[in-house]
Amino acid sequence: QVKLTESGGDLVQPGGSLRLSCVASGRRFNNNFMGWYRQAPGKQREYVATMTGAGSINYADDVKGRFTISRDHAKNTLYLQMNSVKPSDTAVYYCKGVVGGDLVYWGQGTQVTVSS
């Protein structure tokens, strides 16, 4: 059974940092598209950062320069380093993996709250 498990969400003050992790189990995602998405209360889920199997990276405009996506192939893990966080970054963050272009896997989400 393929499973994506996020962790690292927490309450953090504005301007602080946080690192999210997404561990994949049941198959390897080393050569597959993976990404981070988030959903704030009352809003639709939106993309935050994505990485193709070839390593091409994209960021949403409002996180560019603050967030960094990376992956550890040996650990089958995707990361999101979040720096200079803002209250508007408050959301549930989800990890997504895509296999073969049409098999889509989502994690259960991890809550990030930015507040003083």
URMOVEN-V376367 format. One record per residue. N is the residue number from 1. RES is the residue in one small letter. PHI is phi as a letter, one per 40 degrees, with the letter a starting at -180 (999 if undefined). D_FIRST is the distance of its C-alpha to the first C-alpha in Angstrom with 1 decimal. Layout:
n=(N & N)
res=(RES & RES)
phi=(PHI & PHI)
d_first=(D_FIRST & D_FIRST)
//
This chain:
n=(1 & 2 & 3 & 4 & 5 & 6 & 7 & 8 & 9 & 10 & 11 & 12 & 13 & 14 & 15 & 16 & 17 & 18 & 19 & 20 & 21 & 22 & 23 & 24 & 25 & 26 & 27 & 28 & 29 & 30 & 31 & 32 & 33 & 34 & 35 & 36 & 37 & 38 & 39 & 40 & 41 & 42 & 43 & 44 & 45 & 46 & 47 & 48 & 49 & 50 & 51 & 52 & 53 & 54 & 55 & 56 & 57 & 58 & 59 & 60 & 61 & 62 & 63 & 64 & 65 & 66 & 67 & 68 & 69 & 70 & 71 & 72 & 73 & 74 & 75 & 76 & 77 & 78 & 79 & 80 & 81 & 82 & 83 & 84 & 85 & 86 & 87 & 88 & 89 & 90 & 91 & 92 & 93 & 94 & 95 & 96 & 97 & 98 & 99 & 100 & 101 & 102 & 103 & 104 & 105 & 106 & 107 & 108 & 109 & 110 & 111 & 112 & 113 & 114 & 115 & 116)
res=(q & v & k & l & t & e & s & g & g & d & l & v & q & p & g & g & s & l & r & l & s & c & v & a & s & g & r & r & f & n & n & n & f & m & g & w & y & r & q & a & p & g & k & q & r & e & y & v & a & t & m & t & g & a & g & s & i & n & y & a & d & d & v & k & g & r & f & t & i & s & r & d & h & a & k & n & t & l & y & l & q & m & n & s & v & k & p & s & d & t & a & v & y & y & c & k & g & v & v & g & g & d & l & v & y & w & g & q & g & t & q & v & t & v & s & s)
phi=(999 & c & a & b & b & c & a & h & c & a & c & b & c & d & g & c & b & a & b & c & b & b & c & c & b & g & a & c & b & d & b & b & c & a & a & b & b & a & b & c & d & g & b & c & c & b & c & b & a & b & a & c & c & c & g & c & b & b & b & c & d & c & b & d & g & b & b & b & c & a & a & b & c & c & c & f & b & b & b & b & c & b & b & f & c & b & d & c & c & c & a & c & b & b & b & b & b & b & b & g & g & b & c & b & b & b & c & c & g & b & c & b & b & b & a & c)
d_first=(0.0 & 3.8 & 6.4 & 10.1 & 12.5 & 16.2 & 19.2 & 22.9 & 24.2 & 27.6 & 31.2 & 33.2 & 36.8 & 37.8 & 38.2 & 35.7 & 32.6 & 28.9 & 25.9 & 22.5 & 19.4 & 15.8 & 13.5 & 10.4 & 7.7 & 5.2 & 8.2 & 11.8 & 13.6 & 17.0 & 18.4 & 17.0 & 18.4 & 17.6 & 19.7 & 20.9 & 22.0 & 23.9 & 25.3 & 28.5 & 29.8 & 31.3 & 30.1 & 27.6 & 24.7 & 26.1 & 25.0 & 26.1 & 25.2 & 23.2 & 22.8 & 22.3 & 21.0 & 24.7 & 25.3 & 27.2 & 27.3 & 28.4 & 29.4 & 30.6 & 34.3 & 34.5 & 32.4 & 33.9 & 35.6 & 33.9 & 30.2 & 28.5 & 25.0 & 23.9 & 21.0 & 20.7 & 19.1 & 19.3 & 17.4 & 14.9 & 16.5 & 18.3 & 21.5 & 24.0 & 27.4 & 29.5 & 33.3 & 36.3 & 34.2 & 35.9 & 35.7 & 34.5 & 31.3 & 30.4 & 27.1 & 23.5 & 21.8 & 18.4 & 16.4 & 15.3 & 13.7 & 14.6 & 13.7 & 16.4 & 18.3 & 16.7 & 12.9 & 13.1 & 10.8 & 12.7 & 12.8 & 14.7 & 17.9 & 20.5 & 24.1 & 26.9 & 30.4 & 33.5 & 36.6 & 39.8)
//
